[in-house]
Amino acid sequence: MGRDKMMRVAMYYSNRDVRLEEMKVPNIGPGEILMKVVASGICGSDVMEWYRRDKVPLVLGHEVSGEVVSAGDGVKEFKAGDRVAATHHVPCNTCHYCLRGHHTVCDTLLRGTHFEPGGFAEYLRVPAINVDRGVFAFSGKVSFEEASFMEPLACVLRGQRNAGLRPGDSVLVLGSGISGLLHIALARSLGAGFVAAADTIPFRLKKAGEMGAHATFEANEDMIDRLRETNGGRLADLVIICFDGFIPLALKAVERGGTVLFFAGAGEGARIPSTINELFWRTEISLASTYGGGPADCRTALSLIEAGTIPVRRLITHRLGLAEAGLGFKAVASPLEHDCIKVIVEPHK
């Protein structure tokens, strides 16, 4: 691809202001690849305005899959035409955190790696460190839109591992958006004995049942009694918070000796509404946190998608071109107004 060729991008200014603009196709260097973006999912973190407000305008998009257009000098594993999924953040693999298995809190992953410009563009440059440990080829059995779920599913995998999910555990997923639905399907596949889902949006609860939830509840105080009734008189061994508004409910729904996983990013200034004694006195509950997914999580996630273990295609509700990306951001940011689970942007549509 020649220098100074232009491409279209969806430039993010706010959740209500996403503009179709043009910029130069990135040039690649040694060890890098230029990727034609075929499918790019809108993540819940993409609509966290407080997190983006000091960085706009920018091109977002990190749940990507596509084709290799060209490979820089020294790239041996990939060639033009390869079907690949990529992750934007990768670890160094050598620091204190990586060596202890905490790859997703590595400084390199947190601050040192990214795409240029982002997945809501026709093309992107994948840096050499990402090519080395964050790009994964997949076969023609997997569609590009399915492969774009690699990164979000990798995050879910890591979360359940951090929370210590064991076969036979009872699981309550609070929030049945895209992350919650992936948690439901994964917990079922990992042998959870009982999986329940809660939300305030009927459309999402219907999807939760389709993804394997044994029971679905409207998220309110009455849900605690219903959880006991459907779970043999007990609360949940693992409660997964996929929306920060359900934090107070989560602390009431976890069984003694159980775990609460803080999966979703919380709003600015969010707090845990409890005291030490209320939480821990004679409960032996654990609070677990998680962030992102590492290279091994990505590889496992892609394998699960390819095997059909996690039916991600069921979760796609919108397929939009770049010119319509603004509609996708509004839908993800306002789930009460839209029957929306996963929005896939197709930059070449």
C-alpha positions as CSV (number, residue, x, y, z in Angstrom):
1,M,0.0,0.0,0.0
2,G,1.5,3.3,-1.1
3,R,2.6,6.1,1.3
4,D,0.1,8.9,2.0
5,K,-2.9,6.8,1.0
6,M,-5.9,8.0,3.0
7,M,-8.4,5.9,4.9
8,R,-11.7,6.5,6.7
9,V,-11.9,6.4,10.5
10,A,-14.6,6.9,13.1
11,M,-13.2,9.7,15.3
12,Y,-14.5,9.7,18.9
13,Y,-15.2,13.1,20.6
14,S,-18.0,11.8,23.0
15,N,-20.6,9.2,23.1
16,R,-22.9,11.5,21.2
17,D,-20.3,12.8,18.8
18,V,-18.5,10.3,16.6
19,R,-17.4,11.7,13.2
20,L,-16.5,10.0,10.0
21,E,-13.1,11.5,9.1
22,E,-10.0,10.7,7.1
23,M,-6.4,10.2,8.0
24,K,-3.3,8.6,6.5
25,V,-2.9,4.9,6.4
26,P,-0.1,4.1,8.9
27,N,3.3,3.2,7.7
28,I,4.8,0.0,9.2
29,G,8.4,-0.7,10.3
30,P,10.4,-3.8,11.1
31,G,8.5,-6.4,13.0
32,E,5.2,-4.7,12.4
33,I,2.1,-5.6,10.3
34,L,-0.5,-3.5,8.6
35,M,-3.9,-5.0,9.2
36,K,-7.1,-4.5,7.2
37,V,-9.8,-4.2,9.9
38,V,-12.8,-6.4,8.9
39,A,-14.7,-6.5,12.2
40,S,-14.3,-4.3,15.3
41,G,-16.5,-4.6,18.4
42,I,-17.6,-1.6,20.5
43,C,-16.6,-2.4,24.1
44,G,-18.4,-1.0,27.2
45,S,-15.1,0.7,28.1
46,D,-15.3,2.6,24.9
47,V,-18.3,4.6,26.2
48,M,-16.7,5.4,29.6
49,E,-16.6,9.2,28.8
50,W,-14.9,10.1,32.1
51,Y,-12.0,7.9,31.1
52,R,-11.7,9.4,27.6
53,R,-12.4,13.0,28.2
54,D,-8.8,14.2,28.5
55,K,-7.7,12.2,25.4
56,V,-10.2,13.1,22.8
57,P,-10.4,13.2,19.8
58,L,-9.2,9.7,19.2
59,V,-9.9,6.5,17.2
60,L,-11.1,3.8,19.6
61,G,-11.6,0.1,18.9
62,H,-9.6,-2.8,20.4
63,E,-11.7,-5.9,19.7
64,V,-10.4,-6.4,16.2
65,S,-10.0,-9.0,13.5
66,G,-9.0,-8.8,9.9
67,E,-6.5,-9.6,7.2
68,V,-2.8,-9.0,7.1
69,V,-2.1,-6.5,4.3
70,S,1.7,-6.4,4.6
71,A,4.4,-7.5,7.0
72,G,7.5,-5.6,7.9
73,D,11.1,-6.9,7.8
74,G,11.7,-9.8,10.2
75,V,8.0,-10.9,10.5
76,K,8.1,-14.6,9.9
77,E,4.9,-15.9,11.4
78,F,2.4,-13.8,9.4
79,K,2.1,-12.9,5.7
80,A,-0.3,-11.0,3.5
81,G,-3.7,-12.6,3.4
82,D,-3.6,-14.2,6.8
83,R,-6.8,-14.0,8.9
84,V,-5.9,-12.7,12.3
85,A,-7.3,-11.4,15.6
86,A,-5.2,-9.0,17.6
87,T,-5.1,-7.5,21.1
88,H,-4.0,-3.9,21.7
89,H,-2.3,-4.4,25.1
90,V,0.4,-7.0,25.7
91,P,2.8,-7.6,28.6
92,C,6.6,-7.6,28.7
93,N,6.7,-11.2,30.0
94,T,9.9,-10.4,32.1
95,C,8.9,-8.0,34.9
96,H,8.0,-8.8,38.5
97,Y,4.3,-8.9,37.7
98,C,4.5,-11.1,34.7
99,L,6.8,-13.6,36.4
100,R,4.2,-13.9,39.2
101,G,1.4,-14.5,36.6
102,H,-0.1,-11.0,36.8
103,H,0.5,-10.2,33.1
104,T,-2.4,-7.7,32.9
105,V,-0.9,-5.3,35.6
106,C,2.4,-5.2,33.8
107,D,3.5,-1.6,33.1
108,T,4.1,-2.4,29.5
109,L,0.6,-3.8,29.1
110,L,-1.0,-0.9,31.1
111,R,0.9,2.0,29.5
112,G,3.2,0.9,26.7
113,T,1.3,-0.9,23.9
114,H,-1.5,0.2,21.6
115,F,-2.7,0.1,18.0
116,E,-2.3,3.0,15.5
117,P,-4.8,4.5,15.3
118,G,-7.5,2.0,16.6
119,G,-10.0,-0.6,15.4
120,F,-12.6,1.9,14.1
121,A,-10.5,2.5,11.1
122,E,-10.1,0.8,7.7
123,Y,-6.5,-0.1,8.5
124,L,-4.3,-0.2,11.6
125,R,-0.6,-0.7,12.4
126,V,0.2,-3.4,14.8
127,P,3.5,-2.7,16.7
128,A,6.2,-5.3,16.8
129,I,5.7,-6.2,20.4
130,N,2.0,-6.9,19.7
131,V,2.9,-8.9,16.6
132,D,5.2,-11.0,18.8
133,R,2.7,-11.9,21.5
134,G,-0.7,-10.4,20.6
135,V,-1.7,-11.5,17.1
136,F,-3.3,-14.9,16.5
137,A,-4.2,-16.5,13.2
138,F,-7.5,-18.3,12.8
139,S,-9.0,-20.6,10.2
140,G,-11.8,-20.1,7.7
141,K,-14.1,-22.0,10.0
142,V,-14.3,-18.8,12.2
143,S,-15.9,-15.6,10.8
144,F,-14.2,-12.3,11.3
145,E,-17.0,-11.1,13.5
146,E,-16.7,-14.2,15.7
147,A,-12.9,-13.7,16.0
148,S,-13.4,-10.1,17.1
149,F,-14.7,-11.6,20.4
150,M,-11.3,-13.0,21.2
151,E,-10.3,-10.0,23.4
152,P,-13.5,-9.7,25.5
153,L,-13.7,-13.4,26.0
154,A,-10.0,-13.4,27.1
155,C,-10.9,-10.9,29.8
156,V,-13.8,-13.1,31.0
157,L,-11.5,-16.1,31.1
158,R,-9.0,-14.3,33.2
159,G,-11.7,-13.0,35.5
160,Q,-13.1,-16.4,36.3
161,R,-9.6,-17.8,36.9
162,N,-8.8,-15.0,39.3
163,A,-12.0,-15.6,41.1
164,G,-11.2,-19.3,41.5
165,L,-14.3,-20.8,39.8
166,R,-14.6,-24.5,40.5
167,P,-16.8,-27.2,38.9
168,G,-20.1,-27.4,40.8
169,D,-20.0,-23.8,42.1
170,S,-23.1,-21.7,41.9
171,V,-22.6,-18.4,40.0
172,L,-24.6,-15.2,39.9
173,V,-23.9,-12.8,37.1
174,L,-25.1,-9.3,37.9
175,G,-25.5,-7.4,34.6
176,S,-26.4,-9.3,31.5
177,G,-24.7,-7.1,28.9
178,I,-22.0,-8.5,26.6
179,S,-19.6,-9.3,29.5
180,G,-22.2,-10.8,31.6
181,L,-23.5,-13.0,28.8
182,L,-19.9,-14.2,28.1
183,H,-19.5,-15.0,31.8
184,I,-22.7,-17.1,31.8
185,A,-21.6,-19.1,28.8
186,L,-18.1,-19.6,30.1
187,A,-19.2,-20.6,33.6
188,R,-21.5,-23.2,32.1
189,S,-18.7,-24.6,29.9
190,L,-16.4,-24.8,32.9
191,G,-18.8,-26.9,34.9
192,A,-20.6,-24.5,37.2
193,G,-23.5,-26.3,38.9
194,F,-25.9,-23.4,38.8
195,V,-25.7,-20.2,36.9
196,A,-28.1,-17.3,37.5
197,A,-28.3,-13.9,35.8
198,A,-29.8,-10.6,36.9
199,D,-30.5,-7.4,35.1
200,T,-33.2,-4.7,34.8
201,I,-33.6,-5.0,31.0
202,P,-35.9,-7.8,29.9
203,F,-34.2,-8.2,26.5
204,R,-30.9,-8.9,28.2
205,L,-32.5,-11.5,30.6
206,K,-33.9,-13.3,27.6
207,K,-30.4,-13.4,26.1
208,A,-29.1,-14.7,29.4
209,G,-31.4,-17.7,29.1
210,E,-30.3,-18.3,25.6
211,M,-26.6,-18.3,26.7
212,G,-27.3,-21.0,29.3
213,A,-28.5,-19.3,32.6
214,H,-30.5,-21.7,34.7
215,A,-32.5,-18.8,36.2
216,T,-32.9,-15.1,35.5
217,F,-34.0,-12.4,37.9
218,E,-34.9,-8.8,37.8
219,A,-32.1,-7.1,39.8
220,N,-33.7,-5.9,43.0
221,E,-33.9,-6.8,46.7
222,D,-36.5,-9.6,46.1
223,M,-33.9,-11.3,44.0
224,I,-32.1,-12.5,47.1
225,D,-35.0,-14.7,48.2
226,R,-35.5,-16.0,44.6
227,L,-31.8,-16.9,44.4
228,R,-32.2,-19.0,47.5
229,E,-35.3,-20.7,46.2
230,T,-33.7,-21.7,43.0
231,N,-30.3,-22.6,44.4
232,G,-31.1,-25.1,47.1
233,G,-31.5,-22.5,49.9
234,R,-28.1,-21.0,49.3
235,L,-26.7,-17.8,47.9
236,A,-24.1,-17.8,45.2
237,D,-20.6,-19.2,45.6
238,L,-19.3,-16.7,43.0
239,V,-21.0,-13.3,42.3
240,I,-19.7,-11.5,39.2
241,I,-20.3,-7.8,39.0
242,C,-20.7,-6.7,35.4
243,F,-22.3,-3.3,36.2
244,D,-21.2,-1.2,39.1
245,G,-24.7,-0.2,40.0
246,F,-25.2,-3.7,41.3
247,I,-22.3,-3.6,43.8
248,P,-24.7,-3.3,46.9
249,L,-26.7,-6.3,45.6
250,A,-23.6,-8.4,45.1
251,L,-22.5,-8.0,48.7
252,K,-25.9,-9.4,49.8
253,A,-26.0,-12.2,47.3
254,V,-22.6,-14.0,48.1
255,E,-22.7,-17.1,50.2
256,R,-20.4,-17.6,53.2
257,G,-17.0,-18.7,52.0
258,G,-17.8,-17.3,48.5
259,T,-16.2,-14.7,46.2
260,V,-17.3,-11.5,44.7
261,L,-15.5,-10.7,41.4
262,F,-15.3,-7.0,40.5
263,F,-15.2,-7.4,36.7
264,A,-16.7,-4.2,35.2
265,G,-15.0,-0.9,35.3
266,A,-16.8,1.3,37.8
267,G,-17.9,4.9,37.4
268,E,-15.7,7.7,38.6
269,G,-15.6,7.8,42.4
270,A,-17.5,4.6,42.9
271,R,-17.2,3.1,46.4
272,I,-17.9,-0.2,48.1
273,P,-21.0,0.5,50.4
274,S,-20.1,-1.6,53.4
275,T,-18.0,-1.8,56.5
276,I,-15.2,-4.3,57.3
277,N,-17.4,-6.1,59.8
278,E,-20.4,-6.3,57.5
279,L,-18.3,-7.8,54.8
280,F,-15.8,-10.1,56.6
281,W,-16.9,-10.8,60.1
282,R,-17.8,-14.5,60.2
283,T,-18.2,-14.7,56.4
284,E,-14.9,-15.7,55.0
285,I,-15.9,-14.2,51.7
286,S,-13.2,-13.0,49.3
287,L,-13.2,-10.0,47.0
288,A,-11.4,-10.5,43.7
289,S,-10.6,-8.1,40.9
290,T,-9.4,-8.5,37.3
291,Y,-8.3,-6.4,34.4
292,G,-7.9,-7.4,30.8
293,G,-6.6,-10.6,29.4
294,G,-3.1,-11.9,28.7
295,P,-1.7,-13.6,25.6
296,A,-2.5,-17.1,27.0
297,D,-6.1,-16.0,27.7
298,C,-6.4,-14.7,24.1
299,R,-5.2,-18.0,22.6
300,T,-7.6,-20.0,24.8
301,A,-10.5,-17.7,24.0
302,L,-9.9,-18.0,20.3
303,S,-9.7,-21.8,20.6
304,L,-13.1,-21.8,22.5
305,I,-14.7,-19.7,19.8
306,E,-13.3,-21.9,17.0
307,A,-14.6,-25.0,18.8
308,G,-18.0,-23.5,19.1
309,T,-17.9,-23.8,22.9
310,I,-18.9,-20.2,23.4
311,P,-21.6,-19.3,20.8
312,V,-20.6,-15.6,20.4
313,R,-22.5,-15.1,17.1
314,R,-25.8,-15.1,19.1
315,L,-24.7,-12.0,20.9
316,I,-24.4,-9.7,17.9
317,T,-27.3,-7.3,17.6
318,H,-25.9,-4.6,15.3
319,R,-23.6,-4.7,12.3
320,L,-22.7,-1.1,11.2
321,G,-20.4,0.6,8.8
322,L,-18.0,3.3,9.8
323,A,-20.4,6.1,8.8
324,E,-22.9,4.6,11.3
325,A,-20.5,4.0,14.1
326,G,-22.0,6.9,16.1
327,L,-25.3,5.1,16.2
328,G,-23.5,2.1,17.7
329,F,-21.9,4.2,20.4
330,K,-25.3,5.7,21.3
331,A,-26.8,2.2,21.5
332,V,-24.1,0.8,23.8
333,A,-24.1,3.9,26.0
334,S,-28.0,3.8,26.4
335,P,-29.0,0.2,26.7
336,L,-32.4,1.0,28.2
337,E,-33.3,2.7,24.9
338,H,-32.0,0.0,22.5
339,D,-32.2,-3.8,22.3
340,C,-28.4,-3.9,22.1
341,I,-25.8,-6.4,23.2
342,K,-22.8,-6.4,20.8
343,V,-22.3,-3.8,18.1
344,I,-19.8,-4.9,15.4
345,V,-18.4,-2.1,13.2
346,E,-17.3,-3.2,9.7
347,P,-15.0,-0.5,8.4
348,H,-15.1,-1.7,4.8
349,K,-18.9,-2.1,4.7
